[in-house]
Amino acid sequence: MKVRVDPDLCIGDGSCAETCPEVFEMRDDGLAHVKKDADFAVCGERLTEAVENCPVGAIIFDE
Ligand code: SF4
């Protein structure tokens, strides 16, 4: 399982990077990005939490 951030939806509030900093990072464009070579398993349930708490539904699961 992987996740990605839709840059057209992200409003850059940073909550995903706070919830799961091992996977998400805020960059100079003001948007969240999935870290290169991120280990998605490291966040465990926090990854699901980050997806569910994104206020605009910008984090998308790719199976
Ligand atoms: S929680 Fe959603 S809107 Fe907020 S920074 Fe992350 S992807 Fe963007």
Boltz pocket constraint, residues with backbone or C-beta under 6 A from the ligand:
constraints:
  - pocket:
      binder: B
      contacts: [[A, 5], [A, 9], [A, 10], [A, 11], [A, 12], [A, 13], [A, 14], [A, 15], [A, 16], [A, 17], [A, 30], [A, 31], [A, 32], [A, 50], [A, 53], [A, 54], [A, 55], [A, 56], [A, 57], [A, 58], [A, 59]]
      max_distance: 6.0
